[in-house]
Amino acid sequence: MPKLEIKNTEGRQHPAPEEFQILKTSADSDFSDILFLCTQVVQARTAALIILENEQIWVKSTYGTPIEELNAETSLWKKVLEQNDILIFHEQELRSSGLEHEKIIAVPVITKTGERLGLISLFDASVRELTPNQRRSLKLLVIQILNFIAFRKQNNQFQRVQQDLEKRYEELEKFASVVSHDIKSPLANIISLVDLLKEEKQEKFDEEAQQYIDYLSQASHSLRNYVDGLLIFYRSERILEKEQEDVDLKPFFENIVNLYNVSPDVEITYPKAGVLKRVNKAALTQIFLNLISNALKYNHKDKRRVEIEFKSLDHFYQFQVKDNGDGIPKESFTKIFDLFTTLDQNDRDGNPGSGIGLATVQKLLTHMGGNIKIASEPGMGSNFKFQIKRSY
């Protein structure tokens, strides 16, 4: 059988199938299902999706017969590729082309922009001519094939963009880690030297010099908090990769609260019962560390209190972290979760916020299928209520 050679014609476009993720390497059940529907429209025995690639033709998918039994290298398809409408080839014409079929209905697969991807071939249909409804049905099924192909192309582009973003994020994470480490080492020296000056040389400083030392101490501690928060934010991606596990709330909260109960002015209450099934313990720990830390830092009262409540709902685990701290004005509720957004208030040590802690909390909760809300009043404290999705 002669091998088909398709010559380029002005105005015709023959895109590379791999651009649309139409590959020779595997068959597609999605295409086979549509081919089955095509055979039902015209009562054909078999069908094939034939693809044009690099001026050669090959079979992508079939219904009713194995791919290897169909030889697509025939000049018969050239007529279809040069047409925009459905063609019917009868037995006499087929025999002259060396094909043992009673009838073949060929439906071109052409995109809206004129790209000719190939054709659908229907073998040995029982109908002699196509009715308008049959023609319309076949064209609609071609549209479904094109929609699937377009989706695959878009998905392939999305995957490439996603891979590029993941690579860029890894580079950014590495950059943040290296820079933060390089900053933390000399920063620790600055903090140590400033603290040493304040302790041993304080009597030698006049009031103005003491103010400079205090400012330097405050700025260096703020920078350290900022660097630590930045590292936690970028490492949160790694936290989300941790395995899920069951969490017994009593020992879970005991380990966290013990980190903060070293100060006599701190009182933290928490649930003594309850078990969470299959949750990311590392992510949940980071969420509570950030919320409790904020609750204690932004609290200028003599007795600082934090109350943690837990409730198991049908589809979520719900927690509330209440404090008697400084509170947050209502107009700031939406922006406090934005990265690097800070309020015009310092913590009890005089340091401004970094705008990273609550952004990290929201990022973790979003990936865990949860959400967070706040109720607060300046001077009266805050209540952070959040949920994480249950696993069954």
N, C-alpha and C positions, 0 to 999 in steps of 0.2 A: 504494500500500500504506500503511495507516495507520501513523503514527509511534507507537512505544511510549512511554508515560509510566508510570514505575513510582512508585507512591505509597509513602511510608514506612509500614511496618506495625510495631506494637509488638513488640519481641522480635527484629526482623530488623536485621541490620547490613550496610551497604553501604560498605566502606572505599574510600578513594581508591586506584586502581590504582598511581598513582605512588609511593605509600607502599611498595609491594612491588616497585617498579621494573618494572612492567608498562606499557610506554609504546606509544603508537600509532606512533611514528616508525620502528620497525624490527621485522621479523619475527625469530623465533627458531628456529634449526634444532633446538634441544633440544625445543621444543614440537612441532615438525613430526614429529620422530622418535616421540614418544609418541602423536601422533595416528595415525601409520602403524600402530603396534601396536594401537591401538583398532579401526581398520578390519579388522585381521586377526582380531580376536576375534569380530566379528559379520559378517565378509565384506561390509563396506560399501565403496562406491566412493570416497567422499570424506568428509572430516571437517573440523571447524572448532572452534577454541577461541574462544568468544564471551565478551567481558568486559563487565561492568556498571560504568559510570562516570557519576557525577552524574545518576543516573536515566535515562541513555541507554545504548544498547548498541552495541558495535562489535566487529569481528572482529580478533583479535590474530594468529592463525596458522591455516594451513590445510594439508591434505594432499589431493592429487588434483585441486585446482582453484585458480586464482588468487583472492586475497582479494577483488579488485574484483568478481568475479562473484557473490559472496554478499551478499545484502541482509539485514543482521541486524535491521533496524528492523521487527519484526513482533510483533504481540500474542501470537503463538504461544508465545514464550519466557516470557511472563508466568506461564504455568501451571507451567513448570519452576522458575522462581525462587521460586515459592511452595511448592514441594515439597522434600522431603529425599531422595527416592528417584528412581530412573531411570524415565523415562516413554517410551512408544512411541506415536508418532502415525502412523496409517495414511493411505492415499491419500485417502479421502473427506474426512477432517478436514483434511488438508493443502490440498486443492483449495478448501475453503471459506475457508481463510486466504490463498488466492492463491498457493500454492506448488506448483510442478510436480514433485513427488517422490512416489515410491511409498510410501516409509516414512522416518521420521526417528526416531532414538533419541537422546534428550536426557539427558545425565548431568550433574547439578548439581555445581559445584566449590565446596565449602564447607569452610572451615577447621575445626579442632577446637573453636575458640572460637565457632563459629557465624557467621563472616564469610562472606558470599556474594559470591564474586569473579566468578562467571559460570557457564558451562556448556560441556560438550563436546557438539557436535552431529554425529551420524553419519548420513549420507545414503544412502538406498536400500540398506539392509542386506538380505541374502538370507534371514535368519532371520525367522520370524514372531513368535516369543516367545523370550525370553532364558532360558537354563538357569541354575541357581544358579551354576555355575562361570563362565559368561559374565558374570553380574552381578558376581561377586566379582572377576573379572579387570579389568573396567572400573573398579571402585572402587579397586583397587590401582593402576591407572594414574593415576587422579585423585590418589591419595596421592603418586605420583611427581611430578606437576605441582606439587602443594602443597609438596613438599620442595624442589623447584627454586626455587619462588617464595620460600619461607622463607629459603633460602640466599641468594638475591639480596637480600632485605630485610636480612638480617644483614650481608651484605657491604657494602651501601650504608651501613648504620650504622657499620660498621668504618671505611670510607673517610672518613666525616665525622669520626669520632673521630681517625683518623690525621691528617687535615688540620688538625684543631684542635691536636693534639699537635705537629705540625711547626711550626705558627704560634707556639705557646707556646715551643718550643725555639729558634726564630729570635729571638724576643724575649729569651729568657734569654741566648742567645749574644751578642746585641747588648748587653744589659745588662752581661754579664761583661766584654766587650771595652771598653766605655766606662768602667766602674768601674776595671778593671785599668789602663787607660791613665791615668786620673786619679790612681790611686794611685802608679803607677810614676814619674811626673814629680817629685812632692815627695819620694818615697822615694829617688830618685837623689840629690837634694840632701842629704838626711839622711846617706846613706852617704858622700858626698863630704866633708861637713863633719866627720863623726866621724873619718874617715880622716885628714883634715887636722889635727884636734886631736891625734890619736894621734902623728902624725909631728912636729909643730912645738911642741906645748905639753906633751908628756908629762912633762918634768922639773918642771913647775909643779904637777902633780897629786899629791896624797898617795895612799896605797894604796887607800883607800876610793873616792876619785874615779876612780881608774884602773879599779877593778872596775865602777863604773857605766858608764864609757866602753866597756869591753869588752862588758858586757851589752848596751848600746845598739847596738854594732856587730854583735853576734851576732843580736840580734832583727831589726835592719833587713835584714841579709843573708837571714835565714830568710824574712822577709816577701817579699822580692824573689823568692826561689826559689818561694815559694808562688804568687805572682801569675803568674810565668812558666809554672809547671806548669798553672795553671788555664786560661791562654790556650791552651796546647797541647792540653789535654783537649777544650775546646770547638771548637777549630779542627780536631780530628781528623775531624769530620764532613766538612769540606771536603777533607781529605786523601783520604778514601775515595772522593771523586768524581773523583779523578784518573784519567787514562787508563792502561790496562795496557800494559806494554811489556816487551821482553826485557832482562834484566839480566846483564851479564858480571860475575861475582863479584870478580875481581881488581881492576879499577879502582873497583868499587863500595866494597869494603872499604878500599882505599887512601885514598879521599877521607874516609871516616869516621875511620879510625885516625889520619890526619894531624892531626886536631883534638885528639887526646889525647897524642900522642907528643912534645909539647913539654917534658914533664917527664922527667928522666933516670931516675927511679925507676919509670917505667911501661913495661911490656913487653906488647905485644898481638900475638898470632899469629892468622892467619886463612887461609882457603882461597885458594890461588893459581890455582885452575881451577874451572870450572863455569859454566853458563849457566842462568838461570831464564827460562822461557817465559811471557810474558804475565802479569806480576805488577804489583801496584801498588807502584812503586818508592818513591814518596814515603812511603807507609805503612810499608814495610819499613825505610826509612831511619830513621823516627821510632822504630820498635821497637828497632833496634840502638843508637840514640843514648841511649835511656832505659836499656836494660840495661847498656851499657858504662859510662855515667855512674854508675849505682848501684854497679856492681862496683868502680869506682875510689874513689868517695866513701866507701863503707862498707868501708874497708880501711885498717887502721892499721899494716900491716907496712911495713918499710923498702923492700922491693921488691914492687911491686904487679903482678900478672900476670893477664892475661885471655886465654883461649884460645877461639877460635871454630871450631866444627866444622860440616861440611855433609855431608848425605847425600841423594841423590835416591831416593825411594821410588816405588812404583807409582802412588800417588794423591796423595802429598804431597811437598813439599820440607821436609826436617827440618834444624833448626839446634840447636846447643848452645852456650851462652855460659857458660864455666866461669871461676871466679876463685878466688883464694886469700885472699879477704877475711874479714870478721868472721863471716860465716855467719848463719843464721836458725834459731831453734828450731823443732822439728817442729810444735809446737802452733800456730804462727803461719802455717803453709803456706797455709791456706785463706783467711785474712783479709787477707793482704798485697796481694791484688788488688782489695780493696774500696776504693772512692773515699773519700778522707780518712781512711783507717785507717792509723795509724802505729805503729811499734814503739818501745819505750822505749830507743832508742839514737840517739846523734848521729853525724854523719859525721866525717871526720878534721879538719874545720874547726870542730867543736863545734856544728854546726847540726842541729836535728831535721829529720826528713823531713816532706814535705807530704802524703804519702798519695795522690799524684796520678799519679806516673810509671808504676807498675805497673798501675794501673787503666786508664791510657791504652793500655798495651801490650795488655792483655787485650781491651779494647774494639776495637782495631784488628784483632787476630787473630780475634776472633769474626766480624767483618764480612768477613774474608778467608777464612772457612770453615776456620779453624784452631783450635788449642788450645795451652795452655802448661802445663808441669808443672815442679816444683822438687824438687831433692834438695840438702840442705844440712845442715851440722853446725856449730854455734857454734865459732868459732876456726879452722875448717878450710876455709872457703870455701863457695861455692854453685855449683850447676849448673842453669841455666834451659834446659830443652829445649822447643822449640816447633815446630809444624808449620803450614804454610800449604798450602791446597789447590792442586793442580796444574791448569792449564788445558790442554786438548788441542785 
